[in-house]
Amino acid sequence: MTYNKKQFNKGVSYYKNALKKQLGKGKVCLVQLPLGNEKAFFSLAPLSRAVHSLHADICVFVTGKEGRMLRVLHKTWQLYAKLKKGKHSRETRALEEFIKSVEKKSKSNYFSKLFKQPDLYIKADSKGFNAAGMRLEFKSGWFKKRLWRELLQTASKILKQGYGIKKSERMGVSFELIPTAKDLEMPLDDYLGSSSIAYTFALKARQLCRDVSMGAETGRKSQLQPMERISDLAATIIGCEYEKRINEPWFKAFKLLSPIIGSDKLKHSDASFGIHGQGYGGKHFFGMKIGYPTPNKKSRWQSPGTMLLKPWWMEQTKQDNRPALKRYAITDTLPLPNYVRTCNIDYFALRKRDDRIRNEIKKCITLFALGKKMPQGQTNLCIDTRHLHSGKGPILASDIEVNPSTPNEAASVFKLKAAGRYGNFPGGEVFFTPYKMDGTFLGDVVISIDKSYVIPQGQPMLVSVKAGHYKLVRASKKIRNAFNKRKRDSWKMIGIFEKNKSMPKRLIKSLRKNFDRVGEFAVNTNPKARLSRYLIETEKLAGMMHIALGSGYEPGRETMYHCDIVINVPRQKIGLWGVDNKGKQHWIIRKGRFVV
């Protein structure tokens, strides 16, 4: 244990005993603190575990200079309280009309429950937490500044090279809270360390841009579970504010409500950085039941986040001519040394390395990947790349794609003027969406499902592919069960969208059509990545490859899940080469080693 586990557990017990009368199952706790309060921030780790141990939810706002969203939520809660007390005014009527219009459309009274005030409001000052009149001490004794200078340097490199952040921009940072010991499937150290990643990132961003805010909320074990309700309400307000000029009853009602609660003054983050551990955010009620229409009404978004980002691979982006309002990148709850090693690199040099591989693939009409015969099977693939060769599909790179100074190649290929930018840190891969792929492959390192799962030695995943459609032939019981559950939940999600008509039939059909397809083929290129249990690092490890099952990165290739599987190229002695239209071979990897 890198951090002081004894102090951490003492903090958990302290907060749990203090809050057990106020919190319980179904209740939610709101925590507010200023960005500069270091002790308050690192007290969130034991505090969040305590709240989760009481079977309650927690939503955290770490405010910078502005903090507008929290003011809007407070006004909304106060207005709803007046409405419930029977106080009639122009303001309460506006809120009532909005809620009624949504509940009539959704045929559910669940929506009004989102407007209930938090069951407990905890606010930090310089001396401690104030919780409904109680004074709670900060419990940050578990924390110590490990690799602090290196973390700040890494954040600087990501922000300056990866994001190309500007002084006039706003930055948002989301981070992970601590689940209960029972629900924690990744090392506790990873979660505690990720607090340092998030905080140093925010501190460095505060020096480089206009304003920074941070946030976190209780996650969910299944994508079918409802979101934590404060976050769900905040998402609804953001989405409806953006859509308030759309001619539909709920948006027309929200347009009247907007100046009353102050959402017309909200300012979106221009760039966001998210840390993702295990689990899901959960179902966004408004998105699932109604959706956010594109201006031409030909499609609908299911979340404000994707609507503001406008990813190039989503069908909705083709129908929405409004510009993307943010760019977004994620990392995982990586151990601090892994994060620093893989992310504190020269991203422009990485782009040059990626470009050399991309240029070789662009010459080819067919790619081949062939490994030695293993006891459990063989990687032996043939991939038709004529759509890439002819420029009908992009060969992309994960390096500086969220930096606006870099051409948005996917947007250019698909003629999507409004498409936004999305990426990973650590970066380091060359990838594309395959159309026709045939053969088999052995996944023998890591797979991402609801978190990263290490593929057991001696039990690799054997996947067969025919015309781009896959079949899972063999896998360990644990991985097969988790993967099948993800697919079942994803199929149910599609059914919910269809039932609620919150997504057009054409898009529903496309999600089903792509459900059993291979969505991505990638060559890993980060020279500082190492073998680890973390997918986001191992899928970048130079000299390896990964293949994703499910959603692809082109319009018309999306579905409701995307599971990456890493292939150990050196172990399998894989060769990767292509053939151009004149029959000439172009080698990328030979006998498990880069030759480009």
N, C-alpha and C positions, 0 to 999 in steps of 0.2 A: 504494500500500500504506500503510494508516494506521498499522500496527504495524511493529516492527522485524523485517523479514523475514530479514535476515542473522542476527540473534540467534536467531530461531525455528529456522532451518535448522541453525545450530550446535548448538542443543539437541537437535534430532532426531538429528543425527549422533552426538552424545555418547551419548545413551541407546541408540541402535541398536547402536553398537559395544560398549557395556557389556553388553547383554542378548542378543546374538546367539547365545551358547552355551546360554543357558537357554530361549530361546523359538524357536518355529518353527510350521509349519503344524499346526493342530489343537490347539495348546496355549493355555492361558488364564492370564492374569496378574491377580491381585487386588491392588488398591491401596487402602490405608486412610490417611486423614488426618483430623485434627480440623478442624472448621469454621473456627476462628480462625487457621489457618496459611495466610496469604495467599500466601506464596511457593510453598508446596507446591501450592496449588490452581492457580495460574497456570502451574506447571510441568507440569500435566497435559496441556496442549495439545501441546507437543513430545513428551512421553512417550507419549501415546496414538498420535500419528502414527508414532513409532518402532516401537511394538508392532505396529501395523497393517502397517507396511512389512516386518516380519518374518513376516507372514501369520498372526499370532496374534490372539487375542481379549483384551480387557481389560474388567474390571469394577471400578468405583470406588465406594467407600463414603466419604462425607464425613460424619463422625459429630458429633452434637450432644452433649447431656447424657446421652442414654440409650444409643443404639447397640445395642439388643437383638438386631436381626436378625443382625448380624455374630457375636455370641456364640453364637446358635443354630446358625449355619452351621459355626462352628468345632467345636462339640460334635458336630454331625452328621458332619463329616469325620473327626474323631477316632474316633468310634464305628464308622464304616465301615472305617477302617484296621484297627481291632481285629478286625472281622468277617473281613476279607480275610486276616488273619494266622492265622485259625482259633481265635481266643480266644472261648470260649463263655461266655455269661452271660445273665442275664435281659434286660439292655440290648441286647446284640447280637442275641439272638433276636427282640426286638421290631422292630428295624430289618430283619432278614432277612425276617420275615413280611410287613412292609409292602412291601418291594421285590418279593418273590415274588408277592404278590397282584396287584400292578400289572403285572408282566411276564407273568403268566398271562393276565390279562384282555387286555392289549395284544398278546399273542403276539409279543413283541419283548424282546430283552435290552438295548435301548438305555437303559432307565430307570436301570439300575444304574450306568451311566457318569456320570450326573449327580452321583453321590456321591463321585467321585474328588476328592481335594484339588487346589487350584490348582497349576499347574506352577511358578508363581513367586508369592511373597507379598512385596509391597513395602509397607513401613510408614514413614510420615513422622514425624520428630520435629522439634525446633526447629532442627536443624543440617542436615538433609538426609534423603534416603531410605535406608532399610536394606533391601537386597534380597539375601536368602539369604547374609548375612554381608558383602556388598559395601556400601560407602558410596557413594552417588550424590549428586552436588550438585543443588541446585535450579537449574532453568534457566528463570527467569521474566523474564530480561532483555528479552525481546521486548515485554513488557507495559508499558503506561502508563495512568494513570487518566484516561481521556477521559470527559467529561460525568458524572463520578462523583456530584457533588451532585445533578444532574438525574435520574440513575438511581435514587438513593435516594428522591428525591421521588416519582418515578413508581411505585416499588415501594410506597411508603406509600399513594399514592392507590388503587392496585389492591387492596391488602390491606384498607384501611379501608372503601372504598366498594364495590369489586367483590366482595370476599369477605366483608366484615363480620367479619373475623377477631376471635377472642376470646382473652383472656389465658390461658384454660384449655386452649386447643387446641394440637394438634401439627400441624406443617406439613412437607410433603415437597416437595422441588424436584428435578426431573430435568433434565439438561442434555445437550448434544451433545459427543461427543468428535471428534477430528479424523481423518477418513479419509486414506488415502494421496493423494498428488497426482493419481495416475491415476484414483482413484475419486471425487475431489471435483468435483462438477458445479455447485456454487454457489461464489461468491467466498470465498476463505480468510478475508478480513476479516470476513465475516458470522459464521463459526464462532468466530473469535478474539473478536469483540465479544460474541457470545452468552455467553461465559464471564463477562463483566462483568455482563450482565443477570442471569444466574443467581446470581452471588455477591452482588451488591447486594440482590437480592430476598431471599436467605437472611439477610443481615445485618439487613435491616429487619424481616423476620419474627421473627428472634430477639428483637428488642426488644418485639414486640407479642404474642407467644404463648409457650406453655410450652416447646416444644422444636422444633428444626428439624434435619432431616437432608437430605442431598443424595445423588444417585446417578446413575450413567451406565454404559452398557455398549456394546460394539460392536454396531452395527446390521447389517442385512441388506439385500441388493439386492432380494430377493424375499420376499414373505410366506410362501412355501413352504419357505424354508430354516429349519433348526432355530435356536432362540434360542441366544444365548451361554449356556453351561451353568450358570454360577454363578447368573445371573439366573433361569434355568429352574428350578433347584432351589429358590431363594428363593420363587419364585411358587408352586411346588408346596406348600411348607411353609405358606405363608400361606393358600392355598386349602383344604388339607386340615385345617388347624387350625380354620378357620371351619366346615367340614363334618363334623367328627369325631363328631358325634352322629347322622349319617345312617346308617341300617342297611344298609350295603354293606360287603363284606369289607375293601376297602382303607382305608375310613374307620374301621372298627372296629380295624384293625391300627394305624392312625395314632394312634388315641385312646390306645393303650398306649404308643406311642413319644413322644407329646407332652410329658409331664412329664420324660422322660429327657433330651431335647434342649433343654428349656426353652421350647418354642414356646407353651406355655400362658401364658407371661408377656409375649408380644408385645403391643405397643400400636400400633394402626393410626393413620396420619395422618388427622386430621379433614378436612384440606384439602390439595390437591396442585396444584402448578404445573409444567407441563412445557414444555420447549423442544423443538420438532420440526423437524429440517432436512430431510434427504432419506432415502429408504429406509424400512425397516420394522423392527419389533422381532423378527420371526421367529415360527415355530411354537412354541407352548407344548405340550410333549409330553403332559402329563397331560390338558390341556384337549382336545387333538385326539383322543387315544385313548380317554379315559374321560369327561371332563366332570364338572362339579360340579352335582349335582341340586338342584332346588328342593325344599323340605321335602315338598311333596305328590307328588313324583316325576313330575310331569306335563311337566317340561321340564328342561333342563340348560344351565348356563353353560359357556362355553369358556375363560374366563380369570378369575382372582381379581379383577383390576382392575375389570372390568365387574360382577362379582357384588357387590363391595363398594359400587360406585357406583350400580348399578341405574338405568341410563338409562331415561327414560320411554318411549323409542321401541322398546325391546326387548321382544319377546314374553315373555321369561323373567320380566320384572318383574311382569307380570300374574299370574304363578303363584307369586311369592315374596313372602310377607307380612313377611319380616324387614326391619327398617328399613335404609335406606342408611347406610353408615358413613363415607362421605367425599363431598366435592364436589371437582370437578376442572376445571381450565381450562388451555388451551394457548396458546402463542405460537409464532412461527417464529424462525429465525436471522436476525432483522431487523437491518439496520444500526442503530447506536445512535441517530442522529438520528430515524430513522423510528419506532423504538420509543417514544422519549420524546415525540415530537410527537403520536403517535396514542393513546398510553396515559395520558399525564399530563393527563387531562381531567376535567371534572365529570361523573361517571357518572349522577348524579341528574338533571342537566339533559338528558343524552342520553336518559334514560328518558322524559322528558316529550316530547321530539321524536319518539321512536319511538311513543309512545302516540297522538300526533295522526294518524300514518299508519295505525296499527292500527285506530283508531276509524273511519277512512274505509273501510278494507277490510271491516270487520265489517258495514257497512251494505249491502254489495253481494252480489248473487247471481251476477254474472259480472264478470270483469276482462278488459280488453283492453289489449294492448301492440302499438303500431303505429309502425314507423319508416319512414324514407324508403327507397326502392328503391336498393340499392347494386349495384355491378357483380357482386358475388359472391352476392347474394341479399337477403333482407329479413327483419327481425324483424316478425312478424305473428302474434300469438297470441291465442287466446280460451281463458279459463280459467274453468271452472265452479266457483264458490265457495259453492255452497248449503250444503255441509257445514260451512263456517266460519260462514256467516250464521245457521245453525240451532244453532250451539254444539256441533256434533258433532266438531269439530276445532279446535285452538287456532291463533291467530295469535300467534307468539312474537317476542321481541325479544332481541337480543344486547347487553346492557348490564350490568345488575346481577343477572343470573339466578343467579349462584352465591352471592349474598348471602341468607342465610336470612330476612332481614327482608322480602324480596320474596315475594309469593304464588307458589307453584309452580303456575302456570296449567295446564301440560300434565298434571301429576298430578291436578289437580282435574277437568279435562275427562274424562280417561280413568279416573277413580276409582282412582288408584294411590297408596295411602297411603304406600307404601315407596319411591317413586321418588326418586332423587337428583338432583343439579344438575350441569350441565355447561355450559361456556362457552368463549369465545375472548377473548383480549386481543391487539390492540385489539378493542373491541366496536363495535357500530354497524350493525345490520341488523334489518329486520322480515321475518320469513320464515314460510312454512307449507309443508305437504306437499300438492301438488295431486293431485286425483283425475282429473278429466277435463280434459285440455289438448289443444288442437289448433292446428296451424299450423307455423311455422318460426321459428328464431331464429339470429342471427349472433353467435357468440362471438368477440370481436376484441381481447381484452386479455390475460388470463392463464387458464390451466387448472391445477388441481392433480391430479396423478396419483400418482407416487411422490415428487414434489417439485413446485414451481411451475415451469411452462413458460410462457414468453412466447409468445403467439400471433403469428406473423410478420405484419407489415403486408402487405396484399395477399393473404394466405392465411388469412382468417378461417375458423373452424369453422362450417359450415352444418349445422344439425341440424333434421330434420323430426320432428314429433310428431303422433301420431294416437291419440286416446282415452287420452292419458297415456303411451303407449309411444313411445320415440324410435328414430330411425335416424340414424347419422352419415353425412351425405351427402358432405361434403367437409372435408378438413383437411390440413395439411402432413404430409409423410411422417414426420417425426420424431415429431410429436404423435400421429398415427394409430397408429404402431408401438408407442409407449409405452402408449397407451390400450388397444390391443388386447391387449398383454401383460398389463396389469393385469386385464383382463376374463378372459383365459384362466386366469391364476393364481387368480382369485377363483372361477371355475367349478370348478377342480380342488379348491379348499378345500372347497367344498360336497360334492363327491364323497368327500373324505376323511372328513368328518363323517358322511356317510351310511354309508360302508363300516364305520366303527368304531362306529356307533350311539351316538356321543357327543352326538347331538342328535336329538330326536324327529322322526318322519317328517313330522308336520304342519308343523314349523318348516322342515325341509328343503324341503318343497313350497312354502312361503311365500317362502323365499330365491330359489328358481328362478322363481317367479311374478313377483317384483319385479325380476328381473335386468335387464330392458331398459326399466324405467320411469323417468320423471322423478321425482326424490325431493324436490326443493326448488325453490321460487320465492321470491326475496328482493329487497327494495329496500334499497340501501345508505344509511347515514345518518351516518357519522362525518365531522364537518366538518373534521377535521384530517388525514384520510387524503389521500394523493396517488397519482397514477399511478406504479406501480412494478412490478418483476418479481415481487413477493411477493404471493401470493394472499391471505394472511391480512390484508394491508393493503388491497389493491385491492378485495377483496370487501366492504370496509366504506366505500369512498369515496363520500361523500354525492352523490346524484344519479345513481349508476349502479345496475345490477341484476346479479344473478347467478342462474344456474340450475344445479342439481346433477343429474347423471345417476347413477342407482343408488339407494342406500339413502335412505329417507325418515325423517322425524322423527315417525312415529306408529307405534304397535303394529300389526303386520301389514304394515308397509311396509319392513321391513329387508331388505337383501341384503348381499353381502360387499365392496362398494366404494361410495365416495361421491366423485365427481369434480365439483368446482365449476368453472363457466365464467363469467367476467366479461364483461358486455356494456357497451360504451361508449355510454351513453344520449345524451350530448350530441353525439357524432360522428354517431350514426345519427338524431338528431332524434326520438327516440322519445317518444310520448305514452303515458301509463299512466293509465287511468281505469276506473271500475266503474259498473255500473248496478244500482240497487236493485230490489226487487220491484214498485215503482210506476213504473219506467222512468226515474227521475231519475238523472242522471249525477253522479259524484263523481270529480273530477280529483285526481290525485296528482302527476303529472309532465306538463307540456305543452311540446311541442317541445324536449324535452331538459332542461327546467328544473323544479325543484320548485315546485309551486303550493300545497301544503298549508301 
